[in-house]
Amino acid sequence: SFASDGLGQLGPTLTELRRLIRDLRQVSDRLEGNPARYLLGRDAPKEFEPK
């Protein structure tokens, strides 16, 4: 029944959801801070400066 099976899994499910949210926040912060490094694995290329 739901009361015995479903409610028993609620705690572990909420724990996993909290971990997922934490990990998504970390990815979001990295993307905001330096998208090229996160996506390409390196720092953003330097802008061209004409002489």
Order of alpha helices (4+ residues) and beta strands (2+ residues): alpha-alpha
